[in-house]
Amino acid sequence: ALQVDDYEALVRQSEERMRSLRADLEVNKKAHQQLIDIAKADLEKARLDYKTRPVRSAIDTELLKLAVEEAEAKYKQLLEEVKFVDASLQAQMREAEIGLLQIRNELERAKVNLERMEVRSPIDGIVSIYTTWRGGEYSAYKQGDMVGPGSAFIKVVDPSSMIVEAKVNQVDVELIRIGHRATVRVDGFSDIAMPARVVGVGAITEQGGMMASFVKQIPIKLKLDELDSRVVPDLSVSVDIELDRESDLPVVPRSALFADAQGKGPFVWV
């Protein structure tokens, strides 16, 4: 945007220079024409003075003759210079026009580049900004940050159809199937419990960071069936996925189920 502003300023300056140059060239042309008119008048005067040679001495007659020749030479010289003056003026104008054209081309190129740098979302929604590593910590992308090719820096969330991104231990993921119902609770609002269903299960575990992790997790996605107006993108949530349903049975945490060494069970520790 700053480059576009700079080129627009240069275009205005060049256009103003063109108008000033055109005026200066017109003045120079008129000034040269005045020199021609003066030289012509001097020639006519010298010729009139030369006609008085019958009453002049020999020396004065010779001086009058020299004055006529000098006036004629000067007049012819100025007439010969007209075409060179015109060529010079046209060359200066052409040079200014080419300079203005180049700056306008650069302005159009800068505008095209600016349009290419604009990222347009195909949908309406709420913009959520990703974080980047800066100054020893993660913080949101801001103006002036470098974004590498293929790197995600924002996401646009449709508030009428929101997706929950969760992680499941690799041991438990084999029990989860597409379509399983779930309940999503928002950590910041204890009274919000929204129904959802599993719409995606990752095929591989998440890549580890700088340190090796011995507990692998697999990403899953759930689509919220109902929304609350207080829910916005990037809120932390917890998810309870319903693997099966039976009626009139006690409900216990999965972590409380055990089996013996022979695989008999399950047993519940109370």
N, C-alpha and C positions, 0 to 999 in steps of 0.2 A: 504494500500500500504506500509506503514512503517513497519507493522508487517511482511509482505512478505519479505521485504528487510532484516529485522532482522533475520528471519529464514534462508534466503539464506546465510547470513554471518555466522550463526551458523553451517550450513551444511558445508561450506568451512572450517571453523575452525575444525570441527569434522573430516573431511576427512584428513586434514593436521595432526591432532592428531593421526589418524589411521596409516598414513604413518610413523610418528615419532615413534609411539609405536611399529609398526612392526619391524622397524630398531633396536630399543632398545631391543626388545625381541630376535632378532637374535644375537645381541651382547652378551646378557646375556647367551644365549644358548651356544655360542662359548666359552665364558669365563668359563662356567661350564665344558665344554668338555676339555678345557685346564687344569683345576684343576684335572680332571680325568687322563689326560696324564701325568701330573707331579706326581700324586700319583702313577701311574703305574711305572714310571721311578724310583721313590724312592723305591718302593717295589722290583723291579729287582735289584737295587743297594744293598739294604739290604740283599737280598738273596745271592748275590755274596760275600758280606762281610762275611756272615755267613759261607760260604764254607771255609773260612780261619781259622775256629775254631781249627783245629789240631795244628796250630802253635801259638794259642792264650792261654792266661791264662784262668783260670776258670771264673774269674770275667768278662773279656772281652767277653768270649763266652756267658755268660748269658746276657750281655748288647746287643750283636749282636742278640741274640734270641729275646729279648724284642723289638729291633728295627724292626725285621721282623714282629713280631706280630702286632706292632703298625702300620706299613706301610700297612699290609694286612687289618687291621680293617678300616683304613682311606680309602683305595681303595674301599673296599666293601660298605662302607657308601656312598661314592660319586656315586657308581654305583646304589645303592638303591635310591638315591635322583633324579636320572634322570627322573623317571616316575613322581615324584612330581613336578619337575621343568617344565616338559612338560605340566602337568595338570594346573599348575599355569599360564604358558604362554598362554595356550589355553583359560583359564578362563578370563584373562585380555583382550584377543582379542575379545572373545565373548561379554564381557561387553561393549567394545568400539563399536562393531558392532550393539548391541541392542540400545545403545545410539544414534548412527548415524541413525538407522532406525526410532527411535521415532521422531527425529528432522525432518527427511524427511517427515514422516507422518503429522507432524504439519505444515510443509511447504505446503504440498498438501492441507491440510484442510484450511489453510489461503488463498491459491489461489482460492479454491472453494468459500469460503466466499466472497472474493473480486469480483469474477464473479457474485455472487448473488446480490452484492450491486450495480452493474452496471445497469442503467436503459437505455434500448434501445427503441428508438421510432420505431413504425411500418411504419412510413412514413418519407420522407424527408421534410424539411421545416426550418422555422426560430424559434429558441427557445426564448420564452418569459418567464421571471422569475417572479414568484409571490412575493408578499411582506409578511413580518412577523413583528410582534410587537417586537421591540428591543430598549431598552434605551429610552422608553417613546415616541417612534414614529414608524411609519411604514417604513421599508426599505427592499430592495430586499434580498432574501435568499443568503447566502454566505457560503463558506466552513467552516465546523465546526458547523453549526446550526443544531438543532435537528428537525426532521420531524416526526410527530406523524403518527400512522397507519391510512391509508385512507386519509391523508391530501395531497392536491395538492400543489406542489411547482414550477412546470414549466408546460408550455403547448407548444406544437409544432404546428405551424401554417403553413399550405400549402399556399404559396403566390399566387398560381394559382387559389385558391378557398377559398376566405376569407368570414368569417361570422361576422356580426355586432351584438353585444349584447347591447340591449337597454332596457329602462324601460318606461312603460306607466301607467298613472294614472288609478286607478281601475274604474273610471267613464267612461273613454274613451275606455277602452280595449274591451268593448262589441261591438264596431263598427268595430274592426279590424278582418280580416279574413285571413286565409292562402291563399297566392297567390296575395294579394294586392301589387300593385306596390308602390315604394317609391324612394325618391331621398336622397342620403347620401352626406353630405358636411363635409369636414375635417376642423376642427377649425384652424389648422396651415397653410392651403393653401386655400386662398379665391377663387381660380380659379378652384378648383376641385369639381365637382358635378357628382357623379356616380349613375347610375340606379341600383336599387335593388328590391327584392321582399320578402315578409314575408314568412318565412319557419317554424316558430314555435311561439306558443303563450303559455305562462305559465298557469298552471291550478290553482295555488295559488299565493298569494302575497309573496313578499320577506319578510324574517324574519327580525324583527326589531333588533336594537342594544341594548345598555344598557338603552337607554331612549325610552319610548313609542312614536310611531309615529301615528298621527291621519290621515295622508294622506298616504294611502297604494299604492304601485306600483307593477305592474306585469311585469316580464321579458318577452321580446320577442326576436326573432332572425330573422335577415334578411341576405339573401345571395346576395353578390354583383354580378351583371351581367356583369359589366365591371370593369377593374382594372386600376389603375394608378401606374406607377413604383415608384412614390414617397411615396406611401402608405405602411406603415409597421405596424405590430401588436402594439396594445396598444395606438394608437392615439385616441384622443377624437374627436367625430363627433356629428353632429346633423342630425336628420332624419325627413323628411316630408313624411308622408304616404298618398297616394291617396286613399280615401275611395270610391269615385265614380267619374264618368267623364261625363260631359255635355259640349256641344259646344256652343259657342256664349253666355256665361253667365259671369256676373261679378264675380270676385274672391275676397272674403273678409276673414279675419282671423276668425277662429271659435270663438275666445273670443269676437268678436263683435256681435254675434248673441244672441238675447234675445227673450223671450216669455212673454206674459202678465199673469196675475193671473189666467185667465181662460184657459191658455194653448194655446191661439191663437198665431200664428206667423209662422215662426220666423220674428223678426224685426232686422234691422241693424241700429246701432247707427253710425252716420257719424261724 
